[in-house]
């Protein structure tokens, strides 16, 4: 059992709590049996770390496991996963224009996987795909989608050339789902500012969800509704 935080293996993997080291090492952490099982099925795991001597993995003390914790809940097992991002071609694409809350990003990833939007494009300022909150909110859907982090203006122009209908969720659009192409890219904007003006200028269609009693919906809820509608 490893009991010292100064252990070189532990020091290395504790750094993965920070984005810069996740990017540098091309690895990330997942917590709990459910996510570990999903990662195992897809062959992503490099190492399982556990404080439970009845489970297989690198055995550490509870104090060490507490060091890895990023939430109020401390799990007794976690996995070090390698970033595997196999390209998936999809006629339905989700575009996140500066979605900064990792909980929202994770919930949208889960809905995207559920409704066939298995290609997700992140703007350069959107939340980290491998943030612990993003992973947790996705309920493991990160393992079933392909994602890119790119300059959105250039990417959307390329998608338009490839025949994608670029649809934006805005407050002043049409509530009707009008399909003029089998290929659609749905754009969701920042939680506060909405879709940026440069991206809005590239939209082919704007959709609005009509509501009563509330001015607007959380972006993850609105995005899920629109993905469901466009998946029909």
N, C-alpha and C positions, 0 to 999 in steps of 0.2 A: 504493500500500500504506500502511495506517495502522500506525504504529510507536509512537505515544504513547498511554499510558493516559489522558492528559488530554483526548483527543479527546472532544467532547461526545456523539457517538453512542455511543462505547464506554462512557463513564461511565454513560450512561442505561441501557444494556442489562446492564452488570455488576451493577447494582442488582437485577436480576431474580433473582439468586441468593438474595435474601431474600424471605420470604413477604409482608411488608408492602408491598413494592414490586410483587410479583406481583398482589396484591389491588388496589393503587392503580391500576396501569396496565392491569389485566385482560390481562396477557400472561405468558408463561412460556418457558423455554428447553428445547429438546430437543437431544440430542447424537447424532451418528453417522448414517451413511447410511440405515440401516433406518428410524429414527424420522422423519428428515427426509422420506424418500420417502412414508411414511404420512401425514404432515402435509400434504405437497404435494397428495396425492390428495384430501384433504378440504378444501383451500383455507384452511387455518389460518395459513399462513405469511405474516409481514410482511417478514422479511428473513433471508437466509442469510449467515452470516459464516464465512469460511474462511481458512486459512493455506496452502491448496493452490492454486497459481496455475493448475492445470489444471481447477479446478472453478469454476462460476459462483457469484458472490456477492461480498459486500464483502470485499476482500482485506486481511488483517491479518498482522502478523508472528507468528512462533511464540510469542514472548514474550507477546504480547497474548492469543493463544489459550490459553496456559498460565494466564493470569489468569482465564479463564472456567471452567477445569476445576474440577469438584467431586468428582472421584475420582482414584485413582492413575493411571488411564488417561486420557491426553490425546487427544481426537479432533482431526482436522484440519478438521472442519466442525461447525457448530451452526446451529440456526434459532431465530429469535424468532417465537413463535406467539401468535396472538390466542386468547383463551379463547372457545371456541364450545361451548355446552352445550345442544344441541337436545333438547327434551323427547321422551322415548320412553315410551310407555305399555306396560306389561308386566304379565302375570299373575304373574310371578315377580320378587320384589324382594329384594335383599340389604340388610340393615341392620347397620351397624358401630357397636357400642356401645363407644366409647372404644378402638378399635384404634389404638394409638399408634405402632407400628413401621411406618415407611413401606414397608419391604420386604414386610411382611405385607400391608399395604393394597394394594400393587401386585400381588402374587401373587393376592390375592382378586379384584381387578378383572379380571385375565386369566381366571381360572376363571369368574367371573360372566359374562363375555362369551361364553365357550365353551359354557356350559350354559344360556344364555337368560335369565339374571338381569341384564337390560340396564338396569335402574333400580336405582341404588345410593344408599342414604341413609346419610350420615355424621353421627354425633353431633357436637356442638359441640367436643368434645375429641379427636376422632379425628385421625389424621395428615392433613397437607395433601395434597389430591388432586394438586396440581401440584408437589409436592416432587420433586426430581430422582431420588431413590431410588424413589419411588412410580412415576414414569413409567417408569424403567428396568425395574423388576420387572414392570410390566404388559406389557412388550414391545409397547407401542403400543396396547393395548386401551383406554386412556383415550379414544381417538378414536371408539370404537364403543359407548360407554355414556353414559347420562344420570345425573348425580349431583346430590344436594342435600345441604346442610349445615344441619340444623335441630334444634330441640328434639325429642328422640325421643318423649317421653311424649305430647305433643300430636299428633305425626304418627302414631304407632301407634294412638291412639284413632280418628283419622280413617280409617286403613286398615281398622280393624275395622268401622267403619260402612259401608265400601265393600265388605265381604264377604271381606276377606283373612283367611286362617288365619295367625295369628302363631305361628311355631315358633321355639323357642330351642334352641341347642346348650348342654347342661348336663351335669354329671357324674352326675346322678341321674334322667335321663329314660328313656324307652322307646326301645329300639333299632329298633322297627318303624316304617316309614313309613306312616302312616294318613292317606289323603287324604279329607277331608270337604269340600273346596272346590277348585275349579280355580284359585283365586287364593291364593298363598302368599307370605308375607314371612318370610325366614329371618334370625334375629337371632344375631349372633356377639358374644361379650363380650371385654372387655379381656384382654390376654395373661396378666396375673397375677391379677386380681380376678374375671374372668368377667363375666357379665351382671349389671348393677346391680340392686339389690332393687326399685327403682321399675319397671324394665322387666320384670323377672321376674314381677312381679305382674300384668302385662298379657298374659302368654303364654297361648295356647290349648293348646299342646302342647310337650312337651320331648323332644328327641332326644338320645340318647347313642350314641357309637360304641364298641362293645365292643372292647377291646384285650387282647393278651397280652404279658407281660414288660415293658411300659412303662405308666406311670401315666396319661399323657395325650399327645395329639398337638399339634404346633404348630397355632395357630389357622388358618393359611392352608391346611394340609393337611386339617384337620378340616372346615373350611368347604367346601373343594373336594369332598370326599367327599359331604357332605350335599347340596350343590348338584346334584351328579351324580344322587344318589338321587331328589331331588325333581323332577329334569328328566325322569325316565322317564315 
